[in-house]
Amino acid sequence: MSGREINLDGGEVSVIKALGMSSSEMSGEDLIARVSSDLVAAEVIDTIKGLMDMGYVDADKSGFYNVEELKDVNFRINSGWSKDLRDALHPQQQQKSKSKRVRRE
């Protein structure tokens, strides 16, 4: 298990999944479109700001207060947290990856 334990709520999971684990950027407009079935725009703003405060998500602009400002911002997963976030989203895969080698005497 990783040294960093991450607990995400439903909105955070939706945003992280929408952004993906690659290092590519996504515009706020595309992010809103991808999570619109799970979250309303105000929830997206609160959720993304929370993820940025924790350091999980990076953006090219930190000051956005409404949907119009959010649309012009580009977001990406912080590469330093990507493995831990992936493990938090898929905890079963983390357990399966343990070595099954047995030392024989």
C-alpha positions in Angstrom: 0.0 0.0 0.0 1.1 3.5 -0.7 2.3 5.7 2.1 -0.4 8.2 1.3 -4.0 7.2 2.0 -6.6 9.1 -0.2 -10.3 9.2 0.5 -12.5 10.7 -2.3 -16.2 11.6 -2.3 -18.4 11.0 -5.2 -17.9 14.4 -6.8 -14.2 14.2 -6.5 -14.2 10.7 -8.1 -16.3 12.0 -11.0 -13.9 14.9 -11.6 -10.8 12.8 -11.3 -12.2 10.2 -13.7 -13.2 12.9 -16.2 -9.7 14.4 -16.2 -8.1 11.0 -16.6 -4.7 9.9 -15.4 -2.7 11.1 -18.4 -0.7 14.3 -18.1 -2.8 16.0 -20.8 -4.8 19.1 -20.0 -8.6 19.5 -20.2 -10.5 22.8 -20.5 -13.0 23.7 -17.9 -15.7 23.7 -20.6 -14.9 20.0 -21.5 -14.7 19.1 -17.8 -18.2 20.5 -17.2 -19.5 18.6 -20.2 -18.1 15.3 -19.0 -19.4 15.6 -15.4 -22.7 17.3 -16.1 -24.7 14.1 -15.5 -23.2 13.8 -12.0 -22.6 17.4 -10.9 -24.1 20.8 -11.5 -21.7 23.6 -12.5 -21.5 25.1 -8.9 -20.5 21.6 -7.6 -17.8 21.3 -10.2 -16.3 24.6 -9.1 -16.3 23.6 -5.4 -15.0 20.2 -6.1 -12.2 21.2 -8.5 -11.1 24.0 -6.0 -11.0 21.4 -3.2 -8.9 19.0 -5.4 -6.6 21.9 -6.2 -6.3 22.8 -2.5 -5.2 19.2 -1.8 -2.7 19.3 -4.6 -4.3 16.5 -6.6 -5.2 18.8 -9.6 -3.2 21.6 -11.2 -4.6 24.4 -13.3 -3.2 27.3 -15.3 -5.3 29.7 -13.3 -6.4 29.5 -9.7 -8.9 32.3 -9.6 -12.3 31.3 -11.0 -15.6 32.0 -9.4 -18.3 31.3 -11.9 -18.9 28.9 -14.8 -17.8 31.4 -17.5 -14.4 31.8 -15.8 -14.1 28.1 -15.2 -14.6 27.3 -19.0 -11.3 29.1 -19.8 -9.1 27.3 -17.3 -7.1 24.2 -18.2 -6.8 21.4 -15.7 -4.7 18.3 -15.3 -4.0 15.7 -12.6 -0.8 16.4 -10.6 1.7 13.8 -11.8 3.0 13.4 -8.3 -0.3 12.1 -7.1 -1.4 10.2 -10.2 -0.4 6.7 -8.9 -2.0 7.3 -5.5 -5.2 8.6 -7.1 -5.3 5.6 -9.5 -5.0 3.3 -6.4 -7.7 5.2 -4.6 -10.1 4.8 -7.6 -9.3 1.1 -8.0 -8.3 -0.4 -4.7 -8.9 -4.0 -5.8 -6.1 -3.7 -8.5 -3.7 -2.5 -5.9 -4.2 -5.6 -3.8 -3.9 -8.0 -6.8 -0.5 -6.5 -7.7 1.2 -7.9 -4.7 3.9 -10.5 -5.4 2.9 -14.1 -5.1 6.5 -15.3 -4.9 7.1 -17.6 -2.0 10.5 -18.2 -0.4 11.3 -21.9 -0.1 13.8 -23.2 2.3 
